[in-house]
């Protein structure tokens, strides 16, 4: 199963999202794609050992922050991690 995760979503992102993705790979036969700020995601990934062929990162230049109006974000942030 292939799963795409918004690595920039949540109060403790990307740290906790990356940690959760790595833990999921240990327990399940998955392929995970992390979407978000590649630099920040890679900073977190170097903390872990994981199956590199099972996890990839897609760089997104923007991300939607808590409190943003969804419709405005979709219209104005086309390169965000969840659009």
C-alpha positions as CSV (number, residue, x, y, z in Angstrom):
1,X,0.0,0.0,0.0
2,X,1.2,3.5,-0.9
3,X,0.5,6.4,1.5
4,X,1.1,10.1,1.0
5,X,1.5,12.2,4.2
6,X,1.5,15.9,4.7
7,X,4.7,16.1,6.7
8,X,4.1,19.8,7.5
9,X,0.6,19.3,9.1
10,X,0.1,19.2,12.8
11,X,1.4,21.0,15.9
12,X,4.8,19.2,16.0
13,X,5.4,18.8,12.3
14,X,7.5,17.6,10.6
15,X,9.2,15.9,13.6
16,X,6.3,13.8,14.7
17,X,5.0,13.1,11.2
18,X,8.4,11.8,10.2
19,X,8.8,9.7,13.4
20,X,5.3,8.2,12.8
21,X,6.1,7.4,9.2
22,X,9.3,5.6,10.2
23,X,7.5,3.6,12.9
24,X,4.8,2.7,10.4
25,X,7.4,1.3,8.0
26,X,8.8,-0.9,10.9
27,X,5.3,-2.4,11.5
28,X,3.8,-2.7,8.0
29,X,4.8,-3.3,4.4
30,X,4.1,0.2,3.1
31,X,5.5,2.7,0.7
32,X,5.3,6.2,2.2
33,X,5.6,9.5,0.4
34,X,6.2,12.6,2.6
35,X,5.1,15.9,1.2
36,X,6.5,19.2,2.4
37,X,9.7,21.1,3.0
38,X,12.3,18.7,1.8
39,X,15.1,20.3,3.8
40,X,13.2,20.1,7.1
41,X,12.0,16.5,6.4
42,X,15.5,15.3,5.6
43,X,16.8,16.9,8.8
44,X,14.4,14.7,10.7
45,X,15.0,11.5,8.6
46,X,18.7,11.5,9.3
47,X,17.8,10.7,13.0
48,X,16.4,7.3,12.0
49,X,17.2,4.0,10.3
50,X,14.5,3.1,7.8
51,X,14.0,1.3,4.5
52,X,15.1,4.0,2.1
53,X,13.4,2.2,-0.8
54,X,10.1,2.5,1.0
55,X,10.1,6.2,1.8
56,X,10.4,9.1,-0.5
57,X,10.0,12.9,-0.2
58,X,8.3,15.3,-2.5
59,X,9.3,18.9,-2.0
60,X,6.5,21.4,-1.7
61,X,7.5,25.1,-1.5
62,X,4.4,26.1,0.5
63,X,2.2,24.6,3.2
64,X,-1.1,25.5,4.7
65,X,-0.9,26.6,8.3
66,X,-3.4,26.3,11.1
67,X,-6.0,29.1,10.9
68,X,-5.8,29.6,7.2
69,X,-9.1,29.5,5.3
70,X,-9.1,26.3,3.2
71,X,-10.5,27.9,0.0
72,X,-8.0,30.8,0.1
73,X,-5.2,28.3,0.7
74,X,-6.3,26.1,-2.3
75,X,-6.5,29.2,-4.5
76,X,-3.2,30.8,-3.4
77,X,-0.9,28.0,-2.5
78,X,-1.0,25.6,-5.4
79,X,2.4,24.1,-4.5
80,X,1.4,23.3,-0.9
81,X,1.7,19.9,0.7
82,X,-2.0,19.1,0.7
83,X,-3.3,20.7,-2.4
